Amino acid sequence: MTTTIRFRVKKEVDTPTARKILSLKGSLIAQSYTDIIHFDDDGEDFYIHYFTTELSKREEVLSYIRQEIEGTALGEYIDLVTPASQKV
């Protein structure tokens, strides 16, 4: 089974922040959490980025994203949309 992970990203970011966001997305793929990350508009100010991953990796992926957001100071640019208690 798979689950969908979603996070919201500000559209207007500076170049260093954009690189950090790309690095996060690249590391999600490199660590085999997913093969591709999709995105859609979420109003004028945000994108929703989303991907599917194995249900067994869900908590690991969420923890990894939270750590990356904190470690790279992306808290004001990225919000996890997938609630921690979501049932799939």
N, C-alpha and C positions, 0 to 999 in steps of 0.2 A: 504494500500500500504506500501511497505517497501523500504528502501534505504540502500546502502552499504557504510559503513564507513571504510576507509583504513588509516593505519599509518605504516611508515617504521621504523624499529628498527635495530640498529647496531648489528651484530652477536657477535663481541668481546666486552664483558663487564665484569667488575669485579663482584664479588658476591654481594656486597651491591646494586649495580645498577640493577643486575638481579632480586633481591628481590623487588626493587621498581617497576620494569616493571611488575612482576608477581602480585604485589599488585594492580597496575592500572587495569590490565586485570581482576583480581578477583572482583574488585569493580564495573567494568562495568557489570559483570554478576550479582553480588549481588544486584545492583540497578535496575535490570530487564530491562536493555537496550538491552540485548541479552541473548541467552542461551549458545552460544558457539562462540569462537573466533578461526578462522582458520589462518594458515600462510603458505606462500610459500617463496621459495628462490627468492631473488632479486639481483642476481649477487653474487660476492664473499664476499661482506662486509655487506649485509643487508638482512633482512627478510621483507616481507610485511605481516602484520597482518590485518585481515579484518573480519567484521561481518555485519549482517543485523539488522536493527532496524526499528521500525515504523517511517514512514515519519514524523509524528507529533512530534516525539522526536528528530529529526535530529539536530536541532540547539542546543537543550539542551545537547545532547551527545557531540557535537563538543566543546561547551563551557566547559563542564566538563573535557574533555581530555586536552584542552588548559590549564585550571587551574591546573590540576594535573601535567602536564609537567613543568609548571612554579614553582609550589609549592614544587616539589620534585627535582628540578634542573636536569631534564631529557632532557633539550633542545638540548644537543649535542648528544643524543642517539636516540631520537624519533622525527620524522617529520610527521605531518599530511599530507596525500597525497590527501585526499578528499578536493577539493576546496570548500571554503565557499559559493560560488555562483553556485554550481552545480545544475542543474535542473534534476529532476527525473521524 
